[in-house]
Amino acid sequence: MKLLTSHFRNASLAAAATLFYSLASVSADQQAIPHPELDRLLTIIKPQAGESPWREIDWLTDVTEARRRAIAEDKPMVIFTAADGSPLGRT
């Protein structure tokens, strides 16, 4: 879970840096977004409560540990992978 949280935090920081850079480089013929409008847009863009319930799951990245817990808790396992490598971006 920490790895997923770290990944999304890094993505959020990259998005914020891109937004800051784009706002800082507004040319004379462009209008900057007024602060109240920017606050409204940021509220809309940010993930809303309940929007991503999969982020609330205590995901495991160790298959052996996941199997042990699945057996102990009598629950199924979900194994997610991606065609181009690790879904966690560790390729």
C-alpha positions in Angstrom: 0.0 0.0 0.0 2.9 2.3 0.8 4.3 1.8 -2.7 0.9 2.7 -4.3 0.5 5.7 -2.1 4.1 6.8 -2.9 3.4 6.4 -6.7 0.2 8.5 -6.6 1.9 11.1 -4.4 4.7 11.4 -7.0 2.2 11.6 -9.8 0.3 14.3 -7.9 3.5 16.3 -7.3 4.4 16.0 -11.0 0.9 17.2 -12.0 1.1 20.1 -9.5 4.6 21.1 -10.8 3.3 21.0 -14.4 0.3 23.2 -13.5 2.6 25.6 -11.6 5.0 25.9 -14.5 2.2 26.4 -17.0 0.7 29.2 -14.8 4.1 30.8 -14.3 4.8 30.9 -18.0 1.6 32.7 -19.0 2.5 35.1 -21.9 1.2 38.6 -22.3 -1.6 37.5 -24.7 -2.8 34.8 -22.2 -4.9 35.4 -19.1 -3.9 33.7 -15.9 -6.7 31.7 -14.1 -8.0 33.9 -11.2 -7.4 32.4 -7.8 -11.1 31.7 -7.0 -11.5 29.9 -10.3 -8.3 27.9 -9.7 -9.5 26.9 -6.3 -12.8 25.7 -7.8 -10.9 23.8 -10.6 -8.6 22.1 -8.1 -11.6 21.0 -6.0 -13.1 19.4 -9.1 -9.9 17.8 -10.2 -8.9 16.2 -6.9 -10.2 12.7 -6.2 -13.6 12.9 -4.4 -14.4 10.7 -1.4 -15.6 7.3 -2.5 -14.4 7.9 -6.0 -11.5 5.3 -5.9 -12.5 2.6 -3.4 -9.7 0.4 -4.6 -7.2 2.8 -3.0 -8.7 1.8 0.4 -7.8 -1.8 0.0 -4.7 -3.0 1.9 -3.0 -4.4 -1.3 0.0 -6.7 -0.9 2.9 -6.9 -3.4 4.3 -10.1 -2.0 2.5 -13.1 -3.6 3.6 -15.5 -0.9 2.3 -13.3 1.9 -0.9 -12.7 -0.1 -1.5 -16.5 -0.5 -0.8 -17.1 3.2 -3.4 -14.4 4.2 -5.9 -15.6 1.6 -5.8 -19.1 3.1 -5.8 -17.9 6.7 -8.8 -15.6 6.0 -10.6 -18.0 3.6 -10.7 -15.3 0.9 -9.9 -15.4 -2.8 -6.8 -13.8 -4.3 -6.7 -11.2 -7.0 -3.5 -11.0 -9.0 -3.2 -8.0 -11.3 -0.5 -7.7 -13.9 -0.1 -5.5 -17.0 1.0 -6.4 -20.6 4.0 -4.1 -20.4 5.3 -5.2 -17.1 4.5 -4.4 -13.5 1.3 -2.4 -12.8 3.2 -0.7 -10.0 5.7 0.8 -12.5 8.6 -1.3 -11.4 9.7 -2.6 -14.8 
